Amino acid sequence: MPEQSPAAELVARSNALGADPRNTNFAGGNTSAKGSAVDPVTAAPTELLWVKGSGGDLGTLTGSGLAVLRLDRLRALVEVYPGVEREDEMVAAFDHCLHGRGGAAPSIDTAMHGLVDAAHVDHLHPDSGIALATAADGEALTGECFGDRVAWVGWRRPGFQLGLDIAAVKAANPQAIGVVLGGHGITAWGETSEECRANSLDIIRTAERFLAERGSAEPFGAVVPGNEPLPEAERRARAAALAPVVRGLVSTDLRQVGHFTDSDTVLEFLSREKLAPLAALGTSCPDHFLRTKVRPLVLDLPAAAPVEDVVARLRELHADYRAEYRAYYDRHATPGSPPMRGADPAIVLVPGVGMFSFGRDKQTARVAGEFYVNAVNVMRGAESVSSYAPIDEAEKFRIEYWELEEAKLRRMPPPAPLAGRVALVTGAGSGIGKAVAERLAAEGACVVIADLDAAAATGVAEGIGGPDRAVAVTADVTDAEAVRAAVDAAALAFGGVDLVVNNAGLSISKSLLETTERDWDVQHDVMAKGSFLVSQAAARTMVTQGLGGDIVYISSKNSVFAGPNNLAYGAAKADQAHQVRLLAAELGEHGIRVNGVNPDGVVRGSGIFAGGWGAQRAAVYGVPEEELGAFYAQRTLLKREVLPDHVAAAVFALTGGDLSQTTGLHIPVDAGVAAAFLR
């Protein structure tokens, strides 16, 4: 087998370490390799450092996620280092050490990797390592656990000085395979990539065994009566009811997407007597509290308390949290601190129910929850052998409002138009609904794909990108319980719902004398009643959230056009069209806009036309079914066929922000059918 390059070895090692959450958290930690490559300018060998760049994730790292620096220039920075008070200036200096163009931006930990005298270095955030790092007597416990094989480095904020500190400790302890970083994590090294990986895993697994063998059985204390987990069905129902309330509260400063977790780890922590004091201490590892904020909001009512009492108490606690967060900012901010980013919690803990986590998008919200689970594991480990003692509040503030972190936020691309919004689209397994769902997701929304056809809904959701972007639900819009379950699914998946598209429908083309009572009932049940049920359930959630919202009806040109042999369908569509006007008038006080789209016959890609409607309409007009789309196009003013994407574009136009003052409107998407002009 040919020898791998240092960069290839590094990527392989990083992926292997990052694949196991016991080793490090998502996007946390960094790895490096040193080696030689030919300088294309001098044609001479040059010593280089390959290191995971800023913002990357070890488990999914590729070569493009590496920063590549010249070691001689990086190590020369020691001579111009101005001291710890100005160490942030060194990050900009890394750019002058880069080898060639491209690659990722060097991270704040680059100095650690370049200055430590080892060919390969891993810096990781394993729960077991952070548990020792945050224990009140962590240094002594590290010695007890590892002897002199692993050294201790006291807390220091990540940066150039920490790199110097670790390099000095390694030089003074040649027998050591790594260090525990107080309050933070671990760093390991080796002369080969495999040795480095083995040393990292040795530290992590040894710490795990030490905590398991040495630790107490119930580090979080006794179960608090009344805080035991509710039965699963009851727990999930309560979570669905509370999620929109909590999401509305935590979106006071900026709209958030939610994630719900009721794992055994979370529920056990929420049931114990140490919940409140430990939660108040906050997290410690910088990666943790940058995602979870300085501390969570914790509900202080029993699990089975009446929902209305829980809601009232959450509102009180949220007001208190915002006041306390403002005080925290004021205690530590200096004239040069970035402005306060928002005073709402990122983590909300509800005993007996679970954890709600929030972020600007679903992935951020999910990862925030995962990080808090990491923090719970850290607290358990520290409390089992000592007491949990995270870094102090002032240090947390220095990192949360670090100018380097602020600069990273400024480099992020602007949010997409529908970022932070949750959309529920009915009949989204095919045709117009599928096109609408895909367009809304492309514009940044999280989407719930609702359809009677479970396989079709699942396929659309997977095509959009999976559970961080879209989830599938099986829903019969004529069934109030099924509709409520779909809206609850949106609450559990993303925190609530902001945008509903009533698209589910079907068509039967018959004359008055041929239309049966069953034909009439089916079409009105699906479109008129179904739209009513979906709008009602969604509006309840939107009002609860207090964030406004959008309801869009995919009605039809036939809602105003008297076409032949189309009584039941046209009447049902006219019902939908007037629901738009009625609901716009009723829901405006809640900031909920209600609008409609009136397409002409969408033949290509349509589930309705493929299900028999196309053949029926073609027979009515006396044209071959395969020519129906062209027939419809020729009767329009623009002579153009209407496609699902055209309808999706109209939905986005209504909901994307440019028509924010518009409600009660029907947009024709029919290429110009004069008989259907609104008047």
Salt bridges, closest charged atoms under 4 A:
ASP20 OD2 - ARG22 NH2 2.90
ASP20 OD2 - ARG205 NH2 3.28
ASP39 OD2 - ARG70 NH1 3.61
ASP72 OD2 - ARG70 NH2 2.66
ASP88 OD1 - ARG157 NH2 3.38
GLU89 OE2 - ARG86 NE 2.77
ASP122 OD1 - ARG13 NH2 2.87
GLU144 OE2 - ARG214 NE 2.82
ASP165 OD2 - ARG156 NE 2.54
GLU194 OE2 - ARG197 NH1 3.64
ASP202 OD2 - ARG149 NH2 2.33
GLU208 OE1 - ARG22 NH1 3.96
GLU208 OE2 - ARG205 NH1 3.22
GLU218 OE1 - ARG272 NH1 3.49
ASP253 OD2 - ARG322 NH1 2.82
ASP262 OD2 - ARG235 NE 3.06
ASP262 OD1 - ARG236 NH1 3.19
GLU268 OE2 - ARG272 NE 3.51
GLU268 OE1 - ARG380 NH2 3.14
ASP287 OD2 - HIS125 ND1 3.41
ASP300 OD2 - ARG313 NH2 2.74
GLU316 OE1 - ARG313 NH1 2.86
ASP330 OD1 - ARG326 NH1 3.47
ASP344 OD1 - HIS318 NE2 2.73
ASP344 OD1 - ARG322 NH1 2.82
ASP361 OD2 - ARG360 NE 3.93
GLU370 OE2 - ARG366 NH1 2.79
GLU383 OE1 - LYS274 NZ 2.66
GLU393 OE2 - ARG295 NH2 3.40
GLU393 OE1 - ARG331 NH2 2.89
GLU393 OE1 - HIS332 NE2 2.59
GLU395 OE2 - ARG398 NH1 2.97
GLU403 OE2 - ARG410 NH2 2.57
GLU405 OE2 - LYS408 NZ 3.74
GLU406 OE1 - ARG341 NH2 2.84
GLU438 OE2 - LYS434 NZ 2.87
GLU443 OE2 - ARG439 NE 2.91
ASP468 OD2 - ARG366 NH2 2.70
ASP488 OD1 - ARG484 NE 3.25
ASP498 OD2 - ARG247 NH2 2.72
ASP498 OD1 - ARG255 NH1 2.88
ASP519 OD2 - LYS510 NZ 2.83
ASP550 OD2 - ARG421 NH2 2.77
ASP550 OD1 - ARG593 NH2 2.64
ASP600 OD1 - LYS557 NZ 3.13
ASP600 OD1 - ARG635 NH2 2.93
GLU641 OE1 - ARG604 NH2 3.25
